[in-house]
């Protein structure tokens, strides 16, 4: 089972906001109480991407509707 979950990240950089959408292994998210902990700590997620948590303002799950 290789299901992926869509996540939207909101960053701020010198007063400008922008978002990025990405996908992470769905089973990994359920291991953490907070999504941010999953993005910062899980080895499976860290192998795929780097998240600049100093600039990260918010992270949330995106449903199939967008």
C-alpha positions in Angstrom: 0.0 0.0 0.0 1.7 3.2 -1.2 -1.0 5.7 -0.6 0.0 9.3 -0.4 -1.6 12.2 1.5 -1.5 15.8 0.1 -0.2 18.4 2.4 -0.1 22.2 1.9 2.6 24.2 3.5 2.5 28.0 4.0 5.8 29.8 4.3 6.8 33.4 5.0 10.0 34.9 3.6 10.8 38.5 4.3 7.2 39.4 4.7 6.0 37.5 1.5 3.8 34.5 1.9 3.8 31.5 -0.5 2.5 28.0 -0.3 3.8 24.6 -1.6 1.8 21.4 -2.0 3.4 18.1 -1.6 2.6 14.5 -0.8 3.8 12.3 2.0 3.2 8.6 2.8 -0.3 8.5 4.3 0.7 5.8 6.9 3.4 8.0 8.3 1.1 10.8 9.3 -0.9 8.6 11.6 2.2 8.0 13.7 2.3 11.6 14.9 -0.1 13.7 16.9 0.9 16.9 15.0 1.6 17.1 11.3 4.5 19.5 11.9 6.3 16.8 13.9 5.8 14.3 11.1 7.4 16.8 8.6 10.3 17.6 10.9 11.1 14.1 12.3 10.0 11.2 10.3 12.9 9.5 8.4 10.6 8.5 5.4 9.5 12.1 4.9 13.0 13.5 5.5 14.4 11.2 2.8 12.0 12.8 0.3 12.1 16.5 1.2 13.5 19.3 3.3 11.1 21.6 5.1 12.5 24.9 6.2 10.7 25.0 9.6 12.1 28.5 10.4 10.0 29.9 7.6 7.0 27.5 7.9 3.8 29.3 9.2 1.2 26.5 8.8 0.8 23.0 7.5 -2.5 21.3 6.8 -4.0 18.3 5.0 -5.6 18.9 1.7 -8.7 16.8 0.9 -9.4 15.4 -2.5 -11.5 18.5 -3.4 -8.4 20.8 -3.0 
